[in-house]
Amino acid sequence: MRQMSVISRRVAAAAVSVVLAGGAAACGPEKSGAEGGGADGAPKKGGTLTVLNRAPQKQFDPARLYTSGGGNIPSLVYRTLTTRNRENGVEGTKVVPDLATDTGTPSDDAKTWTYRLKDGLKYEDGTPITSADIKYGVERSFAAELSGGAPYLRDWLIGGDTYQGPYKEKKGLDSIETPDEKTIVFKLRKSEGDFPYFATSTQFAPVPKAKDTGAAYAERPVSSGPYKVVKNVGDGEQLTLERNPHWSEDTDKERHAYPDRIEVRSGLSPAVINQRLSTGSGADAAAVTTDTNLGPAELAQVTGDKRLAARVGTGHFGQTSYLAFNPTVKPFDDPKVRRAISYAINRTSVVNAAGGSSLAEPTTTFLPRQKPLGHTPYDHFPAGAKGDAAKARELLKEAGHERGLEITLTHSTAQDFETSPEIATAVQAALKDAGITVKLEGLEPNDYDEKIHSVDKQPGLFIAHWGADWPSGGPFLAPIFDGRQIVKDGANFNTARLDDAKINDEIDAINKITDHDAAAERWGALDRRIGEQALTVPLFNPVYKRLYGKDVKNVVISDWTGVLDVSQVAVK
């Protein structure tokens, strides 16, 4: 999941969306209420689920969505070759088959991936889903007019770097083969052991060519999932989903599809969302949110009410907030200065600024505290919870700054408790104790994004955060530290300008590994190795605390997304 402010995903996903959020190893969700939360009794089919969100579900076209694990709302409409395991905690970080019979068969050092489709797959109109539809769906994601989705396939697929999509190139991509209606083969130009994880993205959703309406497709897409879109107003601000009569649970073991209808209402303020969820009047009793956390003040209020506290879901997402150095800007070209700042950081004050220990967990590693990502504990600059100002001053003296240092810290003015003024002020106070005077440069979110991602404009020190596009160390470490991913004429995330041949080679070697546990161990070792160079200062991993309606049952929160999975929810 890229920078959450840029991709609103990761994740935000991340996705996650925001989608975004995990120390010790990341915990699973805290159980709430009966049978995973909500009202008593076993979940049943029926009723209407309401989703109350801040951000509209924009760009609902599967080609344009940048989602992890198929997304949350999108995953109700679009099935993909693989999907995330719909289980609580760490079990939910596993990839499982969706449209395909398995998670893929690799060959040629994971440069070729072959999938076979299940029997009985149908669209909402009853027509069969074929491998050609998936090939076409992937090819659509290359069209300039449908940009916005994850960019990996341009880099991975042979010919993907020059392909312009099916509207301009009718022939299609030769690197995607469909020898029959049930088989699809992907030819990659390099080894990618994580391909099954990326095959969860909506770019792998089938699209029938005859019903493709281009940029208007998002308004009335053809469903392959348990629900179909019957209304899409205001570019995703209001979505109404109803059952797809041709979806079969026999071919889909991951989604339960309990509610008859799902109403998504966006453009609401966090205060309004949390107030409506806590009050639970009318339809709000059967409501959830997929993008709004409880803030520090709201969490304190909820914690004091046992009935409300029983309706709080806790989740962890693979994300780290950190200080980013640009070593081409003085004095950050000196490793001793970077190490001094690493020693000076008071993580206790930073965590408090992020909302307290219930909403943020301090970290000294770049990889978040999740085993599937390869988390390996280390602390190369041990300074305790509150920093070591004396050690920082000692290093500054060795670097020729015995009288102290004056620097600028760039941050966003967005009130996100991640890159915002509260965090910047906490860092400023900690560095002052070490003899470092910090001038704060607060920028509006758009200006902040533009500046920190531009090679020409990137500041010497700024607050950043990164979320995993899927539960692996690869999409976490490679964009930040692979020298071949330094982008000079676009969005650059390798702000350290690190281009070490040995590190690049190790990234390639790990990418050949298709055993996820074995790869995770190697990613953790690489994180530890890179961390010695003090190119970033890891600060904390966020924790999600989200309220849900009193009639909501079957709450599942995986460590893949960190948020409630709407495909599992029942309201009766």
KEFI-276851 format. One record per residue (C-alpha): x, y, z; residue in one letter; residue number from 1; chain. Coordinates in Angstrom, 1 decimal, decimal comma, padded with zeros to 4 digits, always signed. Each point is the difference from the previous one (the first is absolute). Last residue first. Example, Ala and Ser with C-alpha at 12.3 -4.5 7.8 and 13.67 -1.06 7.14 Angstrom:
2
      x      y      z type seq mol
 +013,7 -001,1 +007,1    S   2   A
 -001,4 -003,4 +000,7    A   1   A
//
This chain:
572
      x      y      z type seq mol
 -030,0 -010,4 +011,4    K 572   A
 +002,6 +002,6 -001,0    V 571   A
 +002,7 -002,3 -001,4    A 570   A
 +003,6 +001,0 -000,7    V 569   A
 +002,5 -002,3 -001,8    Q 568   A
 +000,4 +001,8 -003,3    S 567   A
 +000,2 +003,3 +001,8    V 566   A
 +003,4 -000,9 +001,5    D 565   A
 +000,6 +002,2 +003,0    L 564   A
 +003,4 +001,8 -000,2    V 563   A
 +003,7 -000,9 +000,4    G 562   A
 +000,3 -000,8 -003,7    T 561   A
 +002,3 -003,0 -000,1    W 560   A
 +000,1 -000,4 +003,8    D 559   A
 -003,6 -001,3 -000,2    S 558   A
 -003,1 +001,4 +001,7    I 557   A
 -003,2 -002,1 +000,0    V 556   A
 -003,1 +001,2 +001,7    V 555   A
 -002,8 -002,7 -000,2    N 554   A
 -002,9 +002,2 +001,1    K 553   A
 -001,2 +003,6 -000,4    V 552   A
 -003,1 +000,9 +001,9    D 551   A
 +001,7 +002,4 +002,4    K 550   A
 +001,8 +001,9 -002,8    G 549   A
 +003,7 +000,1 -000,3    Y 548   A
 +002,8 +002,1 +001,5    L 547   A
 +003,6 +000,0 -001,2    R 546   A
 +003,3 -000,1 +001,7    K 545   A
 +002,9 -000,5 -002,4    Y 544   A
 +003,6 -000,2 +001,2    V 543   A
 +002,8 +002,0 -001,6    P 542   A
 +003,6 -001,2 +000,0    N 541   A
 +002,5 +002,5 +001,4    F 540   A
 +003,2 +002,0 -000,4    L 539   A
 +002,5 -001,6 -002,5    P 538   A
 +002,9 +002,4 -000,6    V 537   A
 +001,1 -000,3 -003,6    T 536   A
 +003,3 -000,2 -001,9    L 535   A
 +001,8 -001,1 +003,2    A 534   A
 +002,5 -002,2 -001,9    Q 533   A
 -000,4 -002,9 +002,5    E 532   A
 -003,7 -000,2 -001,0    G 531   A
 +000,9 -001,4 -003,4    I 530   A
 +001,4 -003,2 +001,6    R 529   A
 -002,9 -000,5 +002,4    R 528   A
 -002,5 +000,5 -002,9    D 527   A
 +002,0 -002,5 -002,0    L 526   A
 -000,2 -002,6 +002,8    A 525   A
 -003,7 +000,5 +000,2    G 524   A
 -000,5 -000,4 -003,7    W 523   A
 +002,0 -003,2 +000,1    R 522   A
 -002,3 -001,5 +002,7    E 521   A
 -003,1 +001,1 -001,9    A 520   A
 +001,3 -001,8 -003,1    A 519   A
 +000,2 -003,3 +001,8    A 518   A
 -003,5 +000,5 +001,5    D 517   A
 -001,4 +000,9 -003,5    H 516   A
 +001,4 -003,0 -001,8    D 515   A
 +000,0 +001,3 -003,6    T 514   A
 +003,6 +001,3 +000,2    I 513   A
 +001,2 +001,7 -003,2    K 512   A
 -000,8 +003,4 +001,4    N 511   A
 +002,5 -000,7 +002,8    I 510   A
 +002,8 -000,2 -002,5    A 509   A
 -001,0 +003,2 -001,8    D 508   A
 -000,2 +002,0 +003,3    I 507   A
 +003,4 -001,5 +000,9    E 506   A
 +001,5 +001,3 -003,3    D 505   A
 -001,4 +003,5 +000,7    N 504   A
 +001,6 -000,1 +003,4    I 503   A
 +003,3 -001,1 -001,4    K 502   A
 -000,1 +002,6 -002,8    A 501   A
 -000,6 +002,8 +002,5    D 500   A
 -002,1 +002,9 -001,4    D 499   A
 -001,4 +001,9 +003,0    L 498   A
 -001,4 +003,3 -001,2    R 497   A
 -001,1 +000,5 +003,7    A 496   A
 -003,3 +001,3 -001,4    T 495   A
 -000,8 -003,3 -001,7    N 494   A
 -003,7 +001,0 -000,3    F 493   A
 +000,2 +001,9 -003,3    N 492   A
 -003,2 +001,2 -001,7    A 491   A
 +001,0 +001,0 -003,5    G 490   A
 +002,9 +001,3 -002,2    D 489   A
 +003,0 -001,2 +002,0    K 488   A
 -001,4 -003,3 +001,4    V 487   A
 +002,3 -002,1 +002,1    I 486   A
 -001,4 -003,5 -000,3    Q 485   A
 +003,3 -001,5 -001,3    R 484   A
 +001,6 +000,9 +003,2    G 483   A
 -002,2 -002,3 +002,0    D 482   A
 -000,4 +001,6 +003,5    F 481   A
 -003,5 +001,6 +000,4    I 480   A
 -001,9 -001,8 -002,8    P 479   A
 +001,7 -003,3 +000,8    A 478   A
 -000,5 +000,0 +003,7    L 477   A
 -003,7 -000,1 +000,5    F 476   A
 -001,2 -001,6 -003,2    P 475   A
 +002,5 -002,8 +000,7    G 474   A
 -000,5 -000,5 +003,7    G 473   A
 -003,2 -001,8 -000,5    S 472   A
 -003,6 +000,4 +001,2    P 471   A
 -001,4 +001,8 -003,1    W 470   A
 +000,2 +003,6 -001,2    D 469   A
 +001,8 +000,7 +003,2    A 468   A
 -000,3 +003,5 +001,6    G 467   A
 +002,5 +002,8 +000,1    W 466   A
 +000,2 +003,1 +002,1    H 465   A
 +001,9 +003,3 -000,2    A 464   A
 +001,3 +002,8 +002,1    I 463   A
 +002,6 +002,2 -001,6    F 462   A
 +003,7 +000,7 -000,1    L 461   A
 +002,3 +001,2 -002,8    G 460   A
 -002,9 +001,2 -002,1    P 459   A
 -000,9 -001,6 -003,3    Q 458   A
 -000,3 +002,7 -002,7    K 457   A
 +002,0 -001,3 -002,9    D 456   A
 -000,7 -003,6 +000,6    V 455   A
 -003,7 +000,7 +000,5    S 454   A
 -002,0 -002,2 +002,4    H 453   A
 +000,5 +002,2 +003,1    I 452   A
 -001,0 +003,1 -001,8    K 451   A
 -003,1 -001,2 -001,9    E 450   A
 -001,5 -001,7 +003,0    D 449   A
 +000,6 +003,0 +002,3    Y 448   A
 -001,5 +002,3 -002,5    D 447   A
 -003,1 -002,2 -000,3    N 446   A
 -000,3 -000,4 +003,8    P 445   A
 +000,5 +003,7 +000,9    E 444   A
 +003,5 +000,6 +001,2    L 443   A
 +001,5 +000,4 +003,5    G 442   A
 +003,7 +000,9 +000,1    E 441   A
 +001,2 -000,3 +003,6    L 440   A
 +003,4 +001,5 +001,0    K 439   A
 +001,9 -002,3 +002,2    V 438   A
 +002,8 +001,0 +002,3    T 437   A
 +002,3 -002,9 +000,8    I 436   A
 +001,7 +000,1 +003,4    G 435   A
 -001,0 -003,5 +001,1    A 434   A
 -002,9 +001,3 +002,1    D 433   A
 -001,2 +002,0 -003,0    K 432   A
 -000,2 -003,3 -001,9    L 431   A
 -002,7 -001,3 +002,3    A 430   A
 -002,0 +003,2 -000,2    A 429   A
 +000,0 +000,1 -003,8    Q 428   A
 -000,9 -003,7 -000,3    V 427   A
 -003,1 +000,7 +002,2    A 426   A
 -000,9 +003,1 -002,0    T 425   A
 +000,2 -002,0 -003,3    A 424   A
 -002,3 -002,7 +001,3    I 423   A
 -002,6 +002,5 +001,1    E 422   A
 +000,4 +001,9 -003,3    P 421   A
 -001,1 -002,9 -002,2    S 420   A
 +001,8 -002,9 -001,6    T 419   A
 -001,8 -002,8 +001,9    E 418   A
 -002,7 +001,5 +002,3    F 417   A
 -002,1 +000,7 -003,1    D 416   A
 -000,8 +003,7 +000,5    Q 415   A
 +001,4 +001,1 -003,4    A 414   A
 +002,6 +002,8 +000,4    T 413   A
 +002,7 -002,3 -001,6    S 412   A
 +003,6 -000,1 +001,2    H 411   A
 +003,4 +001,4 -000,9    T 410   A
 +002,7 +000,2 +002,6    L 409   A
 +002,7 +002,7 -000,4    T 408   A
 +003,4 -000,1 +001,7    I 407   A
 +002,2 +002,1 +002,4    E 406   A
 +002,9 -001,8 +001,7    L 405   A
 +001,8 +000,1 +003,3    G 404   A
 +003,1 +001,8 +001,2    R 403   A
 +002,0 -003,3 -000,2    E 402   A
 -001,0 -000,4 -003,6    H 401   A
 +003,2 -001,4 -001,5    G 400   A
 -001,3 -003,5 -000,7    A 399   A
 +001,7 -001,4 +003,2    E 398   A
 -001,8 +002,8 +001,9    K 397   A
 -003,3 -001,1 -001,5    L 396   A
 +000,7 -003,6 +001,0    L 395   A
 +000,6 +001,0 +003,6    E 394   A
 -003,1 +002,2 +000,0    R 393   A
 -002,1 -003,0 -001,1    A 392   A
 +001,4 -002,2 +002,7    K 391   A
 -000,9 +002,6 +002,6    A 390   A
 -003,5 +000,4 -001,4    A 389   A
 -000,8 -003,7 +000,4    D 388   A
 -003,7 -000,5 -000,9    G 387   A
 -003,1 -000,4 +002,0    K 386   A
 -000,9 -003,6 -000,5    A 385   A
 +003,6 -001,2 +000,3    G 384   A
 +002,8 +001,3 -002,1    A 383   A
 +001,2 -003,1 -001,9    P 382   A
 +001,3 +001,1 -003,4    F 381   A
 +000,1 -003,3 -002,0    H 380   A
 -003,2 -001,3 +001,5    D 379   A
 -001,0 -003,3 -001,5    Y 378   A
 -003,0 -002,3 -000,1    P 377   A
 -000,6 -001,9 -003,2    T 376   A
 -003,3 +000,6 -001,8    H 375   A
 -000,2 -002,1 -003,1    G 374   A
 -003,2 +001,4 -001,5    L 373   A
 -001,8 -003,2 +001,0    P 372   A
 +001,2 +000,4 +003,6    K 371   A
 -001,6 +003,4 +000,5    Q 370   A
 +001,5 +002,7 +002,1    R 369   A
 +000,6 +002,5 -002,8    P 368   A
 +003,2 -000,1 -002,1    L 367   A
 +002,0 +003,2 +000,7    F 366   A
 +001,1 -001,2 +003,4    T 365   A
 +000,3 +002,2 +003,1    T 364   A
 -003,7 +000,0 +000,8    T 363   A
 -002,4 +001,7 +002,4    P 362   A
 -003,6 -001,2 -000,1    E 361   A
 -002,8 +002,4 -000,9    A 360   A
 -003,8 +000,3 +000,7    L 359   A
 -000,3 -001,5 +003,5    S 358   A
 +003,4 +001,3 +000,9    S 357   A
 -001,0 +003,6 -000,4    G 356   A
 -001,5 +002,1 -002,7    G 355   A
 +002,8 +000,6 -002,5    A 354   A
 +001,4 +002,7 +002,3    A 353   A
 +000,2 -002,5 +002,8    N 352   A
 +001,9 -002,3 -002,3    V 351   A
 +002,5 +002,8 -000,9    V 350   A
 +000,4 +000,9 +003,7    S 349   A
 +000,9 -003,6 +000,9    T 348   A
 +002,1 -000,4 -003,1    R 347   A
 +002,5 +002,7 +001,2    N 346   A
 +002,4 +000,3 -003,0    I 345   A
 +003,5 +001,1 +000,9    A 344   A
 +001,8 -003,3 -000,9    Y 343   A
 -001,3 +000,0 -003,5    S 342   A
 +000,7 +003,7 -000,4    I 341   A
 +003,6 -000,7 +001,0    A 340   A
 +000,2 -002,9 -002,4    R 339   A
 -001,0 +002,2 -002,9    R 338   A
 +002,5 +002,6 +001,0    V 337   A
 +002,7 -002,7 +000,3    K 336   A
 -000,9 -001,3 -003,5    P 335   A
 +000,9 +003,4 -001,5    D 334   A
 -002,0 +000,6 -003,2    D 333   A
 -002,7 +001,2 +002,2    F 332   A
 +001,8 +003,3 +000,6    P 331   A
 -000,5 +000,8 -002,8    K 330   A
 -002,5 -001,1 -002,7    V 329   A
 +001,0 -002,9 -002,2    T 328   A
 -000,6 -002,3 +003,0    P 327   A
 -003,8 +000,5 -000,3    N 326   A
 -001,1 -001,4 +003,4    F 325   A
 -003,5 -001,3 +000,8    A 324   A
 -001,5 +000,0 +003,5    L 323   A
 -002,4 -002,8 +000,5    Y 322   A
 -003,6 -001,3 +000,2    S 321   A
 -000,2 -003,7 -000,7    T 320   A
 -002,8 -002,0 -001,5    Q 319   A
 -001,0 -003,7 -000,1    G 318   A
 -003,6 +000,3 +001,3    F 317   A
 -001,1 -000,8 +003,5    H 316   A
 -003,6 -000,2 +001,2    G 315   A
 -002,2 +000,6 +003,0    T 314   A
 -003,8 -000,1 -000,3    G 313   A
 -002,0 +002,1 +002,5    V 312   A
 -003,5 -001,1 +000,7    R 311   A
 +000,5 -001,4 +003,5    A 310   A
 +001,5 +003,4 +001,0    A 309   A
 -003,4 +001,5 -000,9    L 308   A
 -001,9 -002,1 +002,5    R 307   A
 +002,7 +000,4 +002,6    K 306   A
 +000,1 +003,8 -000,2    D 305   A
 +003,2 +001,5 +001,3    G 304   A
 +002,0 -001,4 -002,9    T 303   A
 -002,3 +001,8 -002,4    V 302   A
 +000,8 +003,5 +001,5    Q 301   A
 +003,7 -000,7 +000,0    A 300   A
 -000,2 -001,2 -003,5    L 299   A
 -001,8 +003,1 -001,1    E 298   A
 +002,7 +002,2 +001,5    A 297   A
 +002,8 -002,0 -001,6    P 296   A
 -001,7 -000,3 -003,4    G 295   A
 -002,1 -003,0 -001,0    L 294   A
 +000,9 -001,0 -003,5    N 293   A
 -001,9 +000,6 -003,2    T 292   A
 +000,6 -001,9 -003,3    D 291   A
 -002,1 -003,2 -000,2    T 290   A
 -002,9 +001,1 +002,2    T 289   A
 -002,9 -002,1 +001,2    V 288   A
 -003,8 +000,2 +000,2    A 287   A
 -002,8 -002,3 +001,2    A 286   A
 -001,1 +002,2 +002,9    A 285   A
 +000,4 +002,9 -002,4    D 284   A
 -003,1 -001,0 -001,9    A 283   A
 -002,2 +001,2 +002,9    G 282   A
 +002,1 +001,6 +002,8    S 281   A
 +003,4 -001,4 +000,9    G 280   A
 +001,1 +002,7 +002,4    T 279   A
 +003,6 -001,1 -000,1    S 278   A
 +000,1 -000,5 -003,8    L 277   A
 -001,7 +003,3 -000,7    R 276   A
 +002,4 +001,9 +002,3    Q 275   A
 +003,0 -001,8 -001,5    N 274   A
 -001,0 +000,9 -003,6    I 273   A
 -000,9 +003,6 +000,9    V 272   A
 +003,3 +000,6 +001,7    A 271   A
 +001,9 -001,6 -002,8    P 270   A
 -001,7 +002,4 -002,5    S 269   A
 -002,2 -001,5 -002,7    L 268   A
 +000,7 +000,1 -003,8    G 267   A
 -001,0 -003,6 -000,3    S 266   A
 -003,2 -002,2 +000,1    R 265   A
 +000,2 -003,6 -001,0    V 264   A
 -003,2 -002,0 +000,1    E 263   A
 +000,2 -003,8 -000,1    I 262   A
 -002,9 -002,3 -000,8    R 261   A
 -001,0 -003,6 +000,8    D 260   A
 +002,5 -000,2 +002,8    P 259   A
 +001,8 -003,4 +000,6    Y 258   A
 +002,4 +000,0 -002,9    A 257   A
 +002,3 -002,7 +001,4    H 256   A
 +003,2 +000,7 -002,0    R 255   A
 +003,0 -002,4 +000,2    E 254   A
 -001,3 -003,4 -001,1    K 253   A
 -001,1 +001,2 -003,5    D 252   A
 -000,7 -002,6 -002,6    T 251   A
 -002,8 -001,8 +002,0    D 250   A
 -001,0 +003,4 +001,4    E 249   A
 -001,5 +000,7 -003,4    S 248   A
 -000,4 +003,4 -001,6    W 247   A
 -002,7 -000,1 -002,7    H 246   A
 -002,6 +001,9 +001,9    P 245   A
 +002,4 +002,9 +000,7    N 244   A
 -001,5 +001,5 +003,1    R 243   A
 -000,4 +003,8 +000,3    E 242   A
 +002,5 +002,8 +000,3    L 241   A
 -000,8 +003,7 +000,4    T 240   A
 +002,9 +002,5 -000,2    L 239   A
 -000,1 +003,6 +001,0    Q 238   A
 +003,1 +002,1 -000,1    E 237   A
 +001,5 -002,3 -002,7    G 236   A
 +000,4 +002,5 -002,7    D 235   A
 -003,0 +002,1 +001,1    G 234   A
 -002,6 -002,8 -000,3    V 233   A
 +000,6 -003,7 -000,7    N 232   A
 -003,3 -002,0 +000,0    K 231   A
 -000,9 -003,6 -000,7    V 230   A
 +003,5 -001,4 +000,4    V 229   A
 +000,1 -003,8 +000,3    K 228   A
 +000,7 -002,1 +003,0    Y 227   A
 +001,4 -003,5 +000,6    P 226   A
 +002,9 +000,5 -002,4    G 225   A
 +000,5 -000,2 -003,8    S 224   A
 -001,9 +003,2 -000,5    S 223   A
 -000,2 +001,8 -003,3    V 222   A
 +000,8 +003,7 +000,7    P 221   A
 -002,7 +002,7 -000,1    R 220   A
 +001,3 +003,4 +000,9    E 219   A
 +003,6 -001,3 +000,0    A 218   A
 -000,2 -000,9 -003,7    Y 217   A
 -000,4 +003,7 -001,0    A 216   A
 +003,7 +000,4 -000,8    A 215   A
 -000,1 -002,8 -002,5    G 214   A
 -003,5 -001,5 -000,6    T 213   A
 +001,2 -003,6 +000,1    D 212   A
 -003,0 -002,3 -000,6    K 211   A
 +001,3 -001,9 -003,0    A 210   A
 +003,5 -000,3 +001,6    K 209   A
 -001,4 -001,9 +003,0    P 208   A
 +002,1 +001,2 +003,0    V 207   A
 +001,6 -002,6 +002,3    P 206   A
 +001,7 +001,3 +003,2    A 205   A
 +003,8 -000,2 -000,1    F 204   A
 +000,4 +003,8 +000,1    Q 203   A
 -002,0 -000,3 +003,2    T 202   A
 +003,0 -001,0 +002,0    S 201   A
 +000,2 -003,6 +001,4    T 200   A
 +002,5 -001,0 -002,7    A 199   A
 +002,5 +002,1 +001,8    F 198   A
 +000,2 -002,6 +002,8    Y 197   A
 +000,3 -002,9 -002,5    P 196   A
 +002,9 +001,9 -001,7    F 195   A
 +002,1 +000,2 +003,2    D 194   A
 +002,7 -002,3 -001,4    G 193   A
 +000,7 +002,5 -002,8    E 192   A
 +002,9 -001,0 -002,2    S 191   A
 +000,7 +002,4 -002,9    K 190   A
 -001,4 +000,7 -003,5    R 189   A
 -003,3 -001,6 +000,9    L 188   A
 -002,1 -002,3 -002,2    K 187   A
 -003,6 -000,5 +001,4    F 186   A
 -002,0 -003,0 -000,9    V 185   A
 -003,8 -000,4 +000,0    I 184   A
 -002,0 -003,2 -000,2    T 183   A
 -003,8 -000,6 +000,1    K 182   A
 -001,1 +001,2 -003,4    E 181   A
 +003,0 -001,6 -001,8    D 180   A
 +003,6 +000,9 -000,9    P 179   A
 -000,5 +003,5 +001,6    T 178   A
 +003,5 +001,6 +000,0    E 177   A
 +001,0 +003,3 +001,6    I 176   A
 +003,5 +001,0 -001,2    S 175   A
 -001,4 +000,6 -003,5    D 174   A
 -001,8 +003,1 +001,3    L 173   A
 -002,9 +001,1 -002,1    G 172   A
 -000,5 +000,1 -003,7    K 171   A
 -002,4 +002,9 +000,1    K 170   A
 +002,6 +002,5 +001,0    E 169   A
 -001,6 +003,4 +000,5    K 168   A
 -003,1 -001,0 +001,9    Y 167   A
 +001,6 -003,2 +001,2    P 166   A
 +002,6 +001,7 +002,2    G 165   A
 +003,1 +002,1 -000,7    Q 164   A
 +002,8 -002,7 +000,3    Y 163   A
 +003,5 +001,5 +000,2    T 162   A
 +001,2 -001,1 +003,5    D 161   A
 -002,3 -003,0 +000,0    G 160   A
 +001,8 -001,8 -002,8    G 159   A
 +001,0 -002,9 +002,2    I 158   A
 -002,1 +000,5 +003,2    L 157   A
 +001,7 +001,1 +003,2    W 156   A
 +000,6 +003,8 -000,3    D 155   A
 -003,3 +001,0 -001,6    R 154   A
 -001,6 -002,7 +002,1    L 153   A
 +001,1 +001,6 +003,3    Y 152   A
 -001,8 +003,4 -000,6    P 151   A
 -002,9 -000,5 +002,5    A 150   A
 -003,1 +001,7 -001,4    G 149   A
 -000,4 +003,7 -000,7    G 148   A
 -000,2 +000,2 -003,8    S 147   A
 -003,2 -000,9 -002,0    L 146   A
 +000,3 +002,7 -002,7    E 145   A
 +003,7 -001,0 -000,5    A 144   A
 -000,9 -003,6 -000,7    A 143   A
 +002,3 -002,5 +001,7    F 142   A
 -002,7 -001,1 +002,4    S 141   A
 -002,1 -001,1 -003,0    R 140   A
 +002,5 -002,8 -000,7    E 139   A
 -000,6 -001,6 +003,4    V 138   A
 -003,8 -000,1 -000,6    G 137   A
 +000,6 -001,4 -003,5    Y 136   A
 +002,1 -002,8 +001,3    K 135   A
 -002,6 -000,7 +002,7    I 134   A
 -002,8 -000,1 -002,6    D 133   A
 +002,1 -002,3 -002,3    A 132   A
 +000,3 -002,4 +003,0    S 131   A
 -003,8 -000,4 -000,1    T 130   A
 -002,9 +001,0 +002,2    I 129   A
 -003,3 -001,7 -001,1    P 128   A
 -003,1 +002,0 -000,8    T 127   A
 -002,7 +000,1 +002,7    G 126   A
 -000,7 +003,8 -000,1    D 125   A
 +001,8 +000,6 +003,3    E 124   A
 +003,1 -001,7 -001,3    Y 123   A
 +000,6 -003,7 +000,3    K 122   A
 +002,6 -002,5 +001,3    L 121   A
 -001,2 -003,7 -000,1    G 120   A
 +003,4 -001,7 -000,2    D 119   A
 +003,0 +001,5 +001,6    K 118   A
 +002,7 +001,8 -002,1    L 117   A
 +003,5 -001,4 -000,6    R 116   A
 +003,0 +002,3 +000,7    Y 115   A
 +003,5 +000,0 -001,4    T 114   A
 +002,9 +002,2 +001,2    W 113   A
 +003,3 +000,4 -001,9    T 112   A
 +003,0 +002,0 +001,3    K 111   A
 -000,1 -001,9 +003,3    A 110   A
 +003,4 -001,6 -000,6    D 109   A
 -001,1 -001,4 -003,4    D 108   A
 -003,3 -001,4 +001,4    S 107   A
 -002,7 +001,0 +002,5    P 106   A
 -003,4 -001,6 +000,4    T 105   A
 -002,6 +002,4 +001,4    G 104   A
 -002,0 +000,6 +003,2    T 103   A
 -002,3 -002,9 -000,6    D 102   A
 -003,3 -000,8 -001,9    T 101   A
 -000,2 +003,5 -001,3    A 100   A
 -003,0 +002,4 +000,4    L  99   A
 +000,9 +000,4 +003,7    D  98   A
 +003,0 -002,0 +001,2    P  97   A
 +001,7 +000,9 +003,3    V  96   A
 +002,6 +002,5 +001,1    V  95   A
 +000,9 +000,0 +003,7    K  94   A
 +000,0 +003,2 +002,1    T  93   A
 -003,4 -000,8 +001,6    G  92   A
 +001,6 -002,8 +002,1    E  91   A
 +002,0 +002,8 +001,7    V  90   A
 -003,1 +001,5 +001,5    G  89   A
 -003,5 -001,1 -000,7    N  88   A
 -000,9 -001,9 -003,1    E  87   A
 -001,2 +000,8 -003,5    R  86   A
 +003,1 -001,3 -001,9    N  85   A
 +000,9 +002,6 -002,5    R  84   A
 -000,8 -000,5 -003,7    T  83   A
 +001,1 -001,8 -003,1    T  82   A
 -001,0 +000,1 -003,6    L  81   A
 -002,3 +002,9 +000,7    T  80   A
 -003,6 +000,5 +000,9    R  79   A
 -001,5 +003,5 -000,4    Y  78   A
 -003,3 +001,1 +001,5    V  77   A
 +000,4 -000,7 +003,7    L  76   A
 +003,8 +000,4 -000,3    S  75   A
 -000,5 +003,6 -001,0    P  74   A
 -001,5 +000,9 +003,4    I  73   A
 +003,1 -001,4 +001,8    N  72   A
 +002,9 +000,0 -002,4    G  71   A
 +001,1 -002,8 -002,2    G  70   A
 +002,8 -001,2 +002,4    G  69   A
 +001,5 +003,5 -000,1    S  68   A
 -001,6 +002,6 -002,1    T  67   A
 +001,0 +002,6 -002,6    Y  66   A
 -003,2 +000,2 -002,0    L  65   A
 +000,3 +001,3 -003,6    R  64   A
 -000,3 -003,2 -001,9    A  63   A
 -002,8 -001,3 +002,2    P  62   A
 -002,1 +003,1 -000,8    D  61   A
 -001,2 +001,4 +003,3    F  60   A
 +002,1 +003,1 -000,6    Q  59   A
 -001,3 +001,6 +003,2    K  58   A
 -001,4 -001,8 +003,0    Q  57   A
 -000,7 +003,3 +001,7    P  56   A
 +002,2 +000,9 +003,0    A  55   A
 -001,5 +000,6 +003,5    R  54   A
 -002,0 -003,2 +000,4    N  53   A
 -003,3 -001,4 +001,4    L  52   A
 -000,8 -003,5 -001,3    V  51   A
 -003,6 -001,2 +000,5    T  50   A
 -000,8 -003,7 -000,1    L  49   A
 -003,6 -000,9 -000,9    T  48   A
 -001,8 -003,1 +001,1    G  47   A
 +000,2 -003,6 -000,8    G  46   A
 +002,2 -003,1 +000,5    K  45   A
 +000,7 -001,2 +003,5    K  44   A
 +002,8 +000,4 +002,5    P  43   A
 -000,2 -002,2 +003,1    A  42   A
 -001,4 +001,6 +003,1    G  41   A
 +000,7 +003,0 +002,2    D  40   A
 +000,5 +003,5 -001,5    A  39   A
 +003,4 +001,3 -001,0    G  38   A
 +003,4 -001,7 +000,3    G  37   A
 +002,0 -003,0 -000,9    G  36   A
 -002,6 -002,6 +001,1    E  35   A
 -001,2 +002,1 +002,9    A  34   A
 +001,4 +003,5 +000,9    G  33   A
 +003,5 +001,2 -000,9    S  32   A
 +003,0 -002,1 -000,7    K  31   A
 +003,2 +002,1 -000,1    E  30   A
 +001,4 -000,2 -003,5    P  29   A
 +003,2 -001,9 -000,7    G  28   A
 +003,3 +001,2 +001,4    C  27   A
 +002,9 +001,2 -002,0    A  26   A
 +003,2 -001,6 +001,1    A  25   A
 +001,3 +001,6 +003,1    A  24   A
 -000,1 +003,6 +000,2    G  23   A
 -004,7 +001,1 -006,1    G  22   A
 -003,3 +003,1 -003,8    A  21   A
 -001,3 +001,3 -003,4    L  20   A
 -002,7 +000,2 -002,1    V  19   A
 +000,0 +001,8 -000,2    V  18   A
 -000,6 -002,7 -001,6    S  17   A
 +000,4 -001,1 +000,3    V  16   A
 +001,4 +000,9 -001,3    A  15   A
 +001,6 -000,4 +000,3    A  14   A
 -001,3 -000,3 -000,7    A  13   A
 +000,5 +001,8 +000,9    A  12   A
 +000,0 -000,9 -000,1    V  11   A
 +001,2 +000,0 -000,3    R  10   A
 -002,0 +001,9 -001,0    R   9   A
 -000,3 +003,7 -000,4    S   8   A
 +002,6 -000,1 -002,7    I   7   A
 +001,9 +003,2 +000,5    V   6   A
 -000,7 +000,7 +003,7    S   5   A
 +000,5 -003,7 +000,6    M   4   A
 +003,5 +000,0 -001,3    Q   3   A
 +000,1 -003,2 -002,1    R   2   A
 -001,9 -003,2 +001,0    M   1   A
//
